[in-house]
Structure formats: structure tokens, C-alpha cells
């Protein structure tokens, strides 16, 4: 049944309002990154101004942001790979062998706020002389990534038919062999989805890196605070740094959104 004209107008108007509300802060951030601090405070130059790349020069040259970009890439990549290596087999075991208690532990890890663990983590890792290194950052990011991957992959494995694995077991394969040769190749979309989401969460993680990183291991979200001083805020540099943090992950999300959606829904439609 074709929607009525008033409904179409309402739907289009609501969509425009929602998109504008979501995009306005991002567009303001990008525009402010090309302004001087004087222009940012001048309401007459909110839309018409002379763009400048000085803020980006400050970010990329004077503030060692290339190093911070490398730090973020390394931490996010390492945390994602290690979480996939541990989380995918764990999710398969919980799904196929009906390990409800283990699944409950994973769910609790997803529910517990990370901030409640920062103090004990800092105490333990500082005694182990690990605070300020990459290893503690990777481990802390895995606290978010690992339960997320297990949670996604459990639903994916639950949706896969077991007949192929049972046939492989009859042919002489072990459970590990059936997982490696049968189930894992079928699960590539789910693994890709879990890996992409894990990388995005790790890239954006601020809280753990703020407390556990050092001057040489800062990630981009933490490095942004270099532009916030006690007496003043370099708004132009801050917006340029925020743009450097935000745009890469937004481009990744834009290009892979099709695969993320298909991976999240494939497990619910198979079987």
C-alpha cells in the first residue's frame, strides 16, 4: 500500500531534522578546524571566513600527531587481532557445547563499566612496572574488544547449521578440524564484522588510554587534550585534532557499513 502524501512529507522532514542534528556538530568541527581562534569566536564569520591550514600544520608537525596516529593504529590493531584469536574459538565453544555459565561471564564483562576497573588495574599494572607501555594499553582495550567479539560471534555460530560439522565428524575430523575447515570459512562475514567493530571501539577508547598510557604511548583521543590548557583552549588546534581522530574512522565505517550490517544479520538468517 502506497504511503499517503502527508506521511511522506512527515517522514522526509523527520529524516532531514535527524540528519541535520547528527551532522551539525561534525560540520561545525570541520569548519572550525580551518579557522583561527579569533574567527571561531566571531559569529559574523560562522559561515563566511578565510580558511587556513595552520591548525593542521600545528597538529601534524608541532604536536607529534603522526606518532600518536601510529600509536592508535598499533594498539587498535593488536587488541583486535588478539581478541579475534581468543574470542572466535571461545564463542564457538560456548555456542556448540552449550556453555551457559561462560556466556554469562562474558555478558557480565559487557555490562560492568570499565571505569570501575581502572583503579585496581592501575594498582596492579603499576606494581608490575607496565603502566605507560603498549602492553597494558592493548590488554585494557581487549577488555572491551574481547566480550564484544564473543557476543557477536556466539549469535553468528548459533545461526549456522550443525549438519556440516556433524558430517565432518563422521568423516573423521575432530571438533577442532571441523571448526577450522568447515565453520570458520563460513563465519568470515561475522569475523570481519566483529573485527571492524572491535577496531572502531579501540580507536575511540579514551578512558583507559588516559590513565594507563605514557608520554610516548599516547593514543589520539588522549593527545587531543594537549590543546586544553589551564588558562586557555586552542579551539582551532583542538578541532583540527578532533577531525584527524574522527574522519579516518568515519571513512572506514562508511565503506564497510554494508559488510557490518550483513555480518550482523547473517547469523540470524542462516540455519
SULFENVEN-V267579 format. One record per residue. RES is the residue in three letters. BURIAL is # if it has 24 or more other C-alpha atoms within 12 Angstrom, else .. Layout:
res->{RES:RES}
burial->{BURIAL:BURIAL}
This chain:
res->{UNK:UNK:UNK:UNK:UNK:UNK:UNK:UNK:UNK:UNK:UNK:UNK:UNK:UNK:UNK:UNK:UNK:UNK:UNK:UNK:UNK:UNK:UNK:UNK:UNK:UNK:UNK:UNK:UNK:UNK:UNK:UNK:UNK:UNK:UNK:UNK:UNK:UNK:UNK:UNK:UNK:UNK:UNK:UNK:UNK:UNK:UNK:UNK:UNK:UNK:UNK:UNK:UNK:UNK:UNK:UNK:UNK:UNK:UNK:UNK:UNK:UNK:UNK:UNK:UNK:UNK:UNK:UNK:UNK:UNK:UNK:UNK:UNK:UNK:UNK:UNK:UNK:UNK:UNK:UNK:UNK:UNK:UNK:UNK:UNK:UNK:UNK:UNK:UNK:UNK:UNK:UNK:UNK:UNK:UNK:UNK:UNK:UNK:UNK:UNK:UNK:UNK:UNK:UNK:UNK:UNK:UNK:UNK:UNK:UNK:UNK:UNK:UNK:UNK:UNK:UNK:UNK:UNK:UNK:UNK:UNK:UNK:UNK:UNK:UNK:UNK:UNK:UNK:UNK:UNK:UNK:UNK:UNK:UNK:UNK:UNK:UNK:UNK:UNK:UNK:UNK:UNK:UNK:UNK:UNK:UNK:UNK:UNK:UNK:UNK:UNK:UNK:UNK:UNK:UNK:UNK:UNK:UNK:UNK:UNK:UNK:UNK:UNK:UNK:UNK:UNK:UNK:UNK:UNK:UNK:UNK:UNK:UNK:UNK:UNK:UNK:UNK:UNK:UNK:UNK:UNK:UNK:UNK:UNK:UNK:UNK:UNK:UNK:UNK:UNK:UNK:UNK:UNK:UNK:UNK:UNK:UNK:UNK:UNK:UNK:UNK:UNK:UNK:UNK:UNK:UNK:UNK:UNK:UNK:UNK:UNK:UNK:UNK:UNK:UNK:UNK:UNK:UNK:UNK:UNK:UNK:UNK:UNK:UNK:UNK:UNK:UNK:UNK:UNK:UNK:UNK:UNK:UNK:UNK:UNK:UNK:UNK:UNK:UNK:UNK:UNK:UNK:UNK:UNK:UNK:UNK:UNK:UNK:UNK:UNK:UNK:UNK:UNK:UNK:UNK:UNK:UNK:UNK:UNK:UNK:UNK:UNK:UNK:UNK:UNK:UNK:UNK:UNK:UNK:UNK:UNK}
burial->{.:.:.:.:.:.:.:.:.:.:.:.:.:.:.:.:.:.:.:.:.:.:.:.:.:.:.:#:#:#:#:#:#:#:#:#:#:.:.:#:.:.:.:.:.:.:.:.:.:.:.:.:.:.:#:#:.:#:#:#:.:.:#:#:#:#:.:#:#:.:#:#:#:#:#:#:#:#:#:#:#:#:#:#:.:.:#:#:#:#:#:#:#:#:#:#:.:.:.:.:.:.:#:.:.:#:.:.:#:.:.:.:.:#:.:.:.:#:.:.:#:#:.:.:#:.:.:.:.:.:#:#:#:#:#:#:#:#:#:#:#:#:#:#:#:#:#:#:#:#:#:#:#:#:#:#:#:#:#:#:.:#:.:.:#:.:.:.:.:.:.:.:.:.:#:.:.:#:#:.:.:#:#:#:.:#:#:#:#:#:#:#:#:#:#:#:#:#:#:#:#:#:#:#:#:#:#:#:#:#:#:#:#:#:.:#:#:#:#:#:#:#:#:#:#:#:#:.:.:.:.:.:.:#:#:#:#:#:#:#:#:#:#:#:#:#:.:.:#:.:.:.:.:.:.:.:.:.:#:#:.:.:#:#:.:#:#:.:.:.:.}
